[in-house]
Amino acid sequence: MDAEQLAQRLTQPNGPYAGVTVVESTKSTNADLERGRPPDRTVLIAREQTAGEGRRTRSWSSPPGGLYVSIYYAPGVPAHRWPWLTLLAGVALVNVARSTGVEAVLKWPNDLLLGPGRKKGAGVLATTTDKGVVLGIGLNVQPVQAELGPGGLAPTSLAEEGANELDLTELATRLLLELDKWEAPWRAADGDPFVSGLHEEYRSHCETLGQKVRVELINGSFEGTARYLETDGTLVVRDVEGHDRSVPAGDVVHLRTAT
């Protein structure tokens, strides 16, 4: 990965970011940025993570050959709208994957599903500080060997799905520019996903909507049909008894297309 080229293309005044740093290895890029108190829109990229973390403190395999990026945002928008940054990350991932010729969709909230087999190709984790959000993204680029994830999702990578671009410098550039393409108008709209166009863009990529799903919560599970997103990104599922239930967090398993 060419750190000098990334900095030249992406940092101010040529690009939207305050700084881009590339390290060989670290435990967690998110943890590093949380400790560092960096300027807004600071980027940290690692060639390898030794203690990556996913949702609900699950471990996330981060071997060499993947793209592991964290960005610190102090967007100055109401904190209740910060969760949209994780959905925004999903939008960026879909568009980057498609730019390499790979079929890609989203499973709520931000699981990147690649290829006709709908296997998982990326992980997203956001951690909050008192003033902002550290958004962490791990994209599988080269072939991976990992166990099934939540909901029985098998892992895959851009390489395994036949991507026409696997250069990490180019993929990092595409991802960071795609993030800015959606984060900048979202920020300018004070975090409003409708005014910024983010809600519609996300909805167009989210295969969960309209699906029969099983929602797995800490204290149980239920089945129903995924209907729509609330203004804060919460998923609304109509259960088998006909009641709409808001799902702010949980693992969603696609069962079959709703009729």
C-alpha positions in Angstrom: 0.0 0.0 0.0 1.4 3.4 -1.0 1.0 5.6 2.0 2.5 8.6 0.2 0.1 8.4 -2.7 -2.9 8.1 -0.4 -1.8 11.1 1.6 -1.2 13.2 -1.6 -4.6 12.3 -3.1 -6.8 12.4 0.0 -5.5 14.9 2.5 -6.1 18.7 2.5 -5.8 20.7 0.3 -6.1 18.0 -2.4 -8.7 15.9 -0.6 -11.2 16.0 2.3 -9.2 14.4 5.0 -7.1 15.9 7.8 -4.5 13.2 7.6 -4.0 9.6 6.4 -1.6 7.3 8.2 -0.7 3.7 7.2 0.8 1.3 9.7 2.1 -2.3 9.2 0.2 -3.8 12.2 -1.8 -2.8 15.2 -4.3 -4.4 17.6 -7.2 -2.2 16.5 -7.3 0.9 14.4 -10.5 2.0 16.2 -8.8 1.8 19.6 -5.8 3.7 18.3 -7.9 6.6 17.1 -10.0 6.7 20.3 -6.8 7.1 22.3 -5.2 9.6 20.0 -7.8 12.5 20.2 -7.2 13.3 16.5 -8.6 16.1 14.3 -11.9 15.7 12.5 -11.6 13.3 9.5 -8.4 11.7 10.5 -7.7 8.3 8.8 -5.7 5.3 10.1 -5.1 2.3 7.9 -3.4 -0.9 9.0 -2.1 -3.7 6.8 -3.0 -6.1 9.6 -5.0 -6.0 12.9 -4.3 -8.5 15.6 -7.3 -7.8 17.9 -10.0 -6.5 15.5 -13.5 -6.3 17.0 -17.0 -6.6 15.5 -20.5 -6.0 16.8 -21.2 -7.2 20.4 -17.4 -7.4 21.0 -17.1 -10.4 18.6 -13.6 -10.9 17.2 -13.0 -9.9 13.5 -10.3 -11.7 11.6 -7.9 -9.1 10.1 -5.1 -10.9 8.3 -2.7 -9.3 5.8 -4.4 -8.8 2.5 -7.5 -7.0 3.7 -8.3 -3.3 3.9 -8.6 -2.1 7.5 -9.6 1.5 7.9 -10.7 3.8 10.7 -11.9 7.4 10.4 -12.5 9.8 13.2 -15.5 12.1 12.6 -16.5 15.1 14.7 -19.4 16.0 12.4 -21.1 18.6 14.6 -24.6 17.0 14.0 -27.0 15.9 16.8 -25.7 12.8 18.5 -28.9 10.8 17.9 -28.1 10.9 14.2 -24.6 9.5 14.6 -25.7 5.9 14.0 -26.3 6.8 10.4 -22.5 6.8 9.9 -22.5 3.0 10.1 -25.2 2.7 7.5 -23.3 5.3 5.4 -20.3 2.9 5.6 -22.4 0.1 4.2 -23.4 2.3 1.3 -19.8 3.2 0.6 -18.8 -0.5 0.7 -21.5 -1.6 -1.7 -20.5 1.1 -4.2 -16.8 0.2 -4.0 -17.5 -3.5 -4.4 -19.7 -2.8 -7.5 -17.0 -0.6 -8.9 -14.8 -3.7 -9.1 -17.4 -5.7 -11.0 -18.7 -7.7 -8.0 -22.4 -8.1 -7.2 -23.1 -6.5 -3.9 -26.0 -5.7 -1.6 -26.5 -4.8 2.1 -28.1 -6.7 4.9 -29.2 -4.4 7.7 -27.5 -2.6 9.3 -24.2 -2.7 7.4 -23.3 -6.3 6.4 -21.8 -6.3 2.9 -23.0 -9.3 1.0 -21.0 -10.3 -2.1 -21.8 -12.5 -5.1 -24.8 -14.6 -5.9 -24.1 -16.6 -2.7 -24.6 -13.5 -0.6 -21.5 -14.2 1.5 -20.1 -11.6 3.9 -17.3 -9.5 2.6 -16.8 -6.7 5.2 -17.3 -5.7 8.8 -18.2 -2.3 10.2 -17.9 -1.1 13.8 -18.5 2.4 15.2 -17.4 3.6 18.6 -18.4 6.9 20.1 -16.4 9.5 22.0 -17.7 12.6 23.8 -17.4 14.6 20.6 -17.5 12.2 17.7 -17.4 8.8 16.2 -14.6 6.4 15.2 -15.9 4.5 12.2 -14.0 1.2 11.5 -14.2 -0.8 8.3 -12.6 -4.1 7.5 -13.0 -5.2 3.8 -11.9 -8.7 2.7 -9.8 -8.2 -0.4 -7.7 -11.4 -0.7 -9.2 -14.9 0.0 -10.0 -15.5 3.7 -10.4 -18.5 5.9 -12.8 -17.9 8.7 -15.7 -19.5 10.5 -19.3 -18.7 9.8 -20.4 -15.4 11.2 -23.6 -14.3 12.9 -26.7 -15.7 11.1 -24.6 -18.4 9.4 -23.0 -16.0 6.9 -20.0 -17.5 5.2 -17.1 -15.2 4.6 -15.8 -14.2 1.1 -13.6 -11.6 -0.5 -13.4 -9.4 -3.5 -10.8 -11.8 -5.0 -13.0 -14.8 -4.5 -15.9 -13.1 -6.2 -13.8 -12.1 -9.3 -13.1 -8.4 -8.7 -11.3 -6.6 -11.4 -9.4 -4.4 -9.0 -7.5 -5.7 -5.9 -4.8 -3.1 -5.4 -5.1 -1.9 -1.8 -4.0 1.7 -2.5 -6.7 2.0 -5.2 -9.4 0.4 -3.1 -8.6 2.6 -0.1 -8.8 5.6 -2.3 -12.2 4.6 -3.7 -13.5 3.8 -0.2 -12.4 7.0 1.4 -13.7 9.1 -1.5 -17.0 7.2 -1.5 -17.4 7.8 2.2 -16.8 11.5 1.7 -19.3 11.6 -1.1 -22.1 10.7 1.4 -20.7 12.0 4.7 -20.2 15.5 3.4 -23.8 16.1 2.4 -25.1 14.2 5.4 -23.1 16.6 7.6 -24.2 19.6 5.7 -27.8 18.6 6.2 -27.2 18.4 10.0 -27.3 14.6 9.9 -30.7 14.4 8.2 -30.7 11.2 6.1 -33.6 12.3 4.0 -32.4 15.8 3.0 -28.9 14.5 2.3 -30.2 11.6 0.1 -28.5 9.0 2.3 -31.8 7.3 3.3 -32.8 6.7 -0.3 -29.4 5.5 -1.3 -29.2 3.1 1.6 -32.7 1.8 0.9 -31.9 1.1 -2.7 -29.0 -1.2 -1.7 -30.6 -2.9 1.4 -31.9 -6.4 0.5 -33.3 -6.8 4.0 -36.3 -4.6 3.3 -39.2 -6.7 2.1 -37.6 -9.9 3.3 -38.9 -12.5 5.7 -36.4 -12.3 8.5 -35.5 -13.8 11.9 -34.3 -11.2 14.4 -31.9 -12.6 17.0 -31.8 -10.6 20.2 -29.8 -11.1 23.4 -32.9 -12.4 25.2 -34.6 -14.3 22.4 -35.7 -14.1 18.8 -38.7 -13.5 16.6 -39.7 -13.7 12.9 -41.5 -11.3 10.7 -41.2 -9.1 7.6 -38.7 -6.2 7.4 -40.8 -3.2 6.4 -38.9 0.1 6.6 -36.3 2.2 8.4 -37.2 4.8 11.0 -35.5 8.2 10.9 -32.6 7.0 13.1 -31.9 4.0 11.0 -33.8 1.5 13.3 -35.3 -1.4 11.4 -39.1 -2.0 11.7 -40.2 -5.6 11.4 -43.8 -6.7 11.4 -44.0 -9.9 13.4 -46.2 -12.9 12.7 -48.9 -11.5 15.0 -49.1 -8.3 12.9 -47.3 -6.0 15.3 -44.6 -3.6 14.1 -41.5 -4.0 16.2 -38.6 -1.6 16.2 -35.2 -3.3 16.1 -32.4 -0.8 17.1 -29.8 -3.6 17.3 -29.7 -7.3 16.7 -28.6 -9.9 14.2 -31.0 -10.2 11.3 -31.2 -13.5 9.3 -32.8 -13.4 5.8 -35.3 -16.3 5.5 -37.0 -15.8 2.1 -38.5 -13.1 0.0 -41.8 -11.8 1.3 -44.8 -12.0 -1.0 
